[in-house]
Amino acid sequence: MRIAIIYSNQHEAMIGTLKNKIESTGLSVSVRDIKQVQDADFVFILGGDKGILHYFHTIDNNSPPVLGIYETDSTGFLAQIDARDINNAINRLKNGEYKIDEVSRIAVKIDEKQIESALNDVTIFPFRSATLMEYKLRINGEDIWHDNSDGIIVSTPIGSTAYSLSAGGPIILRGSKVFAIVSINSIDVTRRPLIVSEDSEIEIDDIVSRYHCEVILDGDKRIRVMNKVKCFKHKYPARFVRFIDQAVSIIAKKVKLAEEMLGMPPSAKLVLKILEYEGSMSRKDLIKRTMLPERTVRLALSHLLNKGYVRKRVSLRDARQKIYELKI
């Protein structure tokens, strides 16, 4: 069994320890560039959900099955193995106590130019919030609706429990061969979420707003769009190692979170989603990323800490700085 490890610079300090742990089990392991993993049997990715999303944004061909590894009490929803428990995970791989889940990715074209794929969702918004966006939706060339809304989401099954769920979209069981389309705060109450076959070509055309609009991939990368976005199934799915007794835990966790978010202040919801998508952050980084006033972010964090949604720890790089991360 050959294992490739992918990591970012911020996890460089622990890579040697992890490599030694894996080698102590008798397996072959190497630290690789993302684009050089084809001969591995499994890819271990450090950095939790953020590391996994970055990996699938970067790799455009078929990938070996991926196992996400986290380093703190913040597990996210894609990564499932604590680095301290790596030996147990290796033994389970050796004993065949796992299955491989395949999840379709969304290939994206912006103004006819192919860009990187998305694993969770593709969203389109005006550059400035609280601004309506006008667009036409077509499925396989057929006009579906003409809409004015805050934006639109195209989601995979694995992304249906992320931003799409918060915007009123349906939960889609992993493995379903569909995409979800959700209009966000449309002025037309008939614009309900749509479920379409993953083989469909989804076209958002004639995009108009007072300000320029952006395509956002998995809540992170932003690309300006002038007129048209096309979404369709990527040629190669994302493949995940899923230990058998953990197959349903992600959806159960997300359903519980969705119920609890109903009574949460909007600012707290935004901060929570930023931490979910982008990983641990300082308060200063959260202010910059959310573009909310400092006092609003402080109150949002206080609410999340009191409710037990996030935890606070001391930064390893600067003991004077506090880092906030998901605890659920």
LINURTA-V746312 format. One record per pair of residues at least 6 apart in sequence whose C-alpha atoms are under 7 Angstrom apart, sorted by the first residue. I is the first residue (numbers start at 0). J is the second residue. If there is no record, write none. Layout:
[[I/J] [I/J]]
This chain:
[[0/26] [0/27] [0/40] [1/26] [1/27] [1/28] [1/39] [1/40] [1/41] [2/27] [2/28] [2/29] [2/39] [2/40] [2/41] [2/42] [3/28] [3/29] [3/30] [3/31] [3/36] [3/39] [3/41] [3/42] [3/43] [4/29] [4/30] [4/31] [4/42] [4/43] [4/44] [5/30] [5/31] [5/32] [5/33] [5/43] [5/44] [5/45] [6/44] [6/45] [6/46] [18/28] [20/86] [21/28] [21/86] [22/28] [33/54] [33/58] [34/58] [37/62] [37/63] [39/63] [40/63] [41/63] [41/64] [41/65] [42/63] [42/64] [42/65] [42/66] [43/65] [43/66] [43/67] [43/68] [44/50] [44/51] [44/66] [44/67] [44/68] [45/67] [45/68] [45/69] [46/68] [46/69] [47/67] [47/68] [47/69] [47/74] [47/75] [47/78] [48/75] [48/76] [48/77] [48/78] [49/276] [49/277] [49/278] [51/67] [52/118] [55/118] [56/115] [56/116] [56/117] [57/115] [60/235] [61/235] [63/238] [64/99] [64/238] [64/239] [64/240] [65/238] [65/239] [65/240] [66/78] [66/239] [66/240] [67/77] [67/78] [67/79] [67/80] [68/78] [68/79] [68/80] [68/81] [68/82] [69/78] [69/80] [69/81] [69/82] [70/81] [70/82] [72/326] [73/324] [73/325] [73/326] [75/275] [76/249] [96/242] [96/243] [97/240] [97/241] [97/242] [97/243] [98/240] [98/241] [98/242] [98/243] [99/238] [99/239] [99/240] [99/241] [100/238] [100/239] [100/240] [100/241] [101/174] [101/236] [101/237] [101/238] [101/239] [102/157] [102/174] [102/236] [102/237] [102/238] [103/155] [103/232] [103/233] [103/236] [103/237] [104/116] [104/117] [104/118] [104/155] [104/232] [104/233] [104/236] [104/237] [105/116] [105/117] [105/118] [105/230] [105/231] [105/232] [105/233] [106/115] [106/116] [106/117] [106/230] [106/231] [106/232] [106/233] [107/113] [107/114] [107/115] [107/116] [107/229] [107/230] [107/231] [108/114] [108/228] [108/229] [108/230] [109/224] [109/227] [109/228] [109/229] [110/224] [110/225] [110/226] [110/227] [110/228] [117/216] [117/217] [118/155] [118/217] [119/154] [119/155] [119/157] [119/158] [119/217] [120/152] [120/153] [120/154] [120/155] [120/158] [120/216] [120/217] [121/152] [121/153] [121/154] [121/214] [121/215] [121/216] [121/217] [122/151] [122/152] [122/153] [122/214] [122/215] [122/216] [123/150] [123/151] [123/152] [123/212] [123/213] [123/214] [123/215] [124/149] [124/150] [124/212] [124/213] [124/214] [125/132] [125/208] [125/210] [125/211] [125/212] [125/213] [126/210] [126/211] [126/212] [126/213] [127/210] [129/149] [130/149] [131/147] [131/148] [131/149] [131/208] [132/147] [132/148] [132/149] [132/150] [132/206] [132/207] [132/208] [133/146] [133/147] [133/148] [133/206] [133/207] [133/208] [134/145] [134/146] [134/147] [134/203] [134/204] [134/205] [134/206] [134/207] [135/144] [135/145] [135/146] [135/203] [135/204] [135/205] [136/142] [136/143] [136/144] [136/145] [136/202] [136/203] [136/204] [137/143] [137/201] [137/202] [137/203] [138/199] [138/200] [138/201] [138/202] [139/199] [139/200] [139/201] [146/185] [147/185] [147/186] [148/182] [148/183] [148/184] [148/185] [148/186] [149/183] [149/184] [149/185] [150/182] [150/183] [151/181] [151/182] [151/183] [152/163] [152/180] [152/181] [152/182] [153/178] [153/179] [153/180] [153/181] [154/163] [154/178] [154/179] [154/180] [155/178] [155/179] [156/171] [156/172] [156/173] [156/175] [156/177] [156/178] [157/173] [159/168] [159/169] [159/170] [159/171] [160/170] [160/253] [163/181] [164/170] [166/183] [168/181] [168/192] [176/196] [176/197] [177/194] [177/195] [177/196] [177/197] [178/194] [178/195] [178/196] [178/197] [179/192] [179/193] [179/194] [179/195] [180/192] [180/193] [180/194] [181/192] [181/193] [182/190] [182/192] [197/232] [198/231] [198/232] [199/231] [200/229] [200/230] [200/231] [201/229] [201/230] [201/231] [202/228] [202/229] [202/230] [203/227] [203/228] [203/229] [204/226] [204/227] [204/228] [205/226] [205/227] [206/226] [206/227] [212/223] [212/224] [213/221] [213/222] [213/223] [213/224] [214/221] [214/222] [214/223] [214/224] [215/221] [215/222] [218/276] [260/268] [266/299] [267/299] [267/300] [267/303] [274/324] [274/325] [275/325] [278/324] [279/322] [279/323] [279/324] [280/322] [280/323] [280/324] [281/321] [281/322] [281/323] [286/292] [286/293] [286/296] [303/309] [304/310] [307/326] [308/325] [308/326] [308/327] [309/323] [309/324] [309/325] [309/326] [310/323] [310/324] [310/325] [310/326] [311/321] [311/322] [311/323] [311/324] [312/321] [312/322] [312/323] [313/320] [313/321] [313/322] [314/320] [314/321] [314/322]]
